[in-house]
Amino acid sequence: MTRKALITGITGQDGAYLAQLLLSKGYEVHGLARRSSTSDVNLTRLKWLGIEKDVQIVDGDLQDLSGLVRTITTIKPDEVYNLAAQSFVASSWQQPILTGQVTALGVTNVLEAIRLAKPDARFYQASSSEMYGLVQHPIQSEQTPFYPRSPYAVAKLYGHWITVNYRESFGIHASSGILFNHESPLRGIEFVTRKVTDSVARIKLGLSKELRLGNTSAKRDWGHAKDYVQAMWLMLQQDKADDYVVATGRTSTVRTMCEIAFEHVGLNIDDHLVIDEKLFRPAEVDILLGDPAKAKAKLGWEPTTSMEDMIREMVEADLKRLS
């Protein structure tokens, strides 16, 4: 029989790539999306991948438990991937309560809906490397203590532990992927990598003159979203649910990432980069570097795209968009 998957956050970067992957494997893919009174569901990313007509969009919201129960009762999914969240770190200081309601308690609502309506469904929770925050070890693994440094990270930590709790309390096949930064041409413009590649493309085309950033000394472990959704799927194919760090094992500064983008179009970074102290975070995460050994050993997963190739791909995509 055809396997069914329900993806919350299907209109986001990861949701779109995951939907593409699952469709390629013969799944029937349903996506939960929140509508507003001013516009229809934004299917831009699904359209970019050419799959918008292949997925079935369902109205829903992580804050609405009754709606989630009805959705799962109707679809009867074999796998549920919870990718929806208020996922922009900077906004979480301005909207801490909303972030907690959606990014934290929303996970409980999805798990509770599964427990009530389809307890044999396998569940994936999108945890985040931001949970490590003020890092307690130079390289972060599944055993590294967490120290979140933003309302977003605190909310993600709740979502992570409630997933563990439902696995241990109710026997649900519930796994968390502690994903380090992963980007692509589908990344939202508010995230630093996409802000950089879009700005570089605009400068190259004569549409802008400068790139304004905050702390360019922060270090991140960057991978490609297409690689990371493969790890999500692999987690739900295991006999036993577990938690996995998904990372490249390599860290680079924000400035180094910027240099790659500028060099790709033949520009000098120092002619265009402006450091703006207003863009510094209230509490910074200085360095993130993941240890993906467990994912490699147990899932057979490895990243296939380098950070350099990913940034060049993103610049080319933004040049195409703007041209």
Number of C-alpha atoms within 10 A of each C-alpha: 4 9 14 18 24 26 26 25 21 28 26 22 22 26 24 28 25 26 28 22 16 18 16 9 11 11 19 18 23 22 22 24 23 17 14 8 5 6 7 10 13 14 17 14 22 23 13 12 13 11 16 18 10 14 18 12 21 17 13 19 21 26 18 13 18 13 16 23 20 14 20 20 15 10 16 20 23 19 24 25 26 25 23 25 23 19 17 13 19 17 16 20 15 11 14 16 15 18 26 22 17 23 30 26 20 23 27 21 21 26 29 17 21 23 17 12 18 20 18 15 21 21 28 25 26 21 28 23 27 25 24 25 22 18 22 12 14 11 15 22 21 17 8 13 15 20 17 21 20 23 22 29 27 24 27 31 23 19 25 23 14 20 27 21 14 17 18 12 10 11 14 22 24 28 26 26 24 26 25 26 22 24 25 22 24 21 19 16 14 13 14 17 26 21 16 26 28 24 25 30 25 20 18 16 14 9 12 13 14 16 21 15 19 16 17 15 13 16 20 22 23 29 29 22 26 21 20 27 24 18 24 25 17 15 26 23 12 13 8 10 20 17 20 25 25 33 30 25 18 17 19 17 18 19 17 15 21 21 17 20 30 26 13 16 17 10 16 12 19 10 10 16 19 13 13 12 11 10 12 14 15 10 11 13 19 15 19 27 25 25 20 23 20 16 20 16 10 12 18 11 19 18 19 12 15 13 21 15 14 21 27 20 17 23 28 19 18 20 19 10 10 12 9
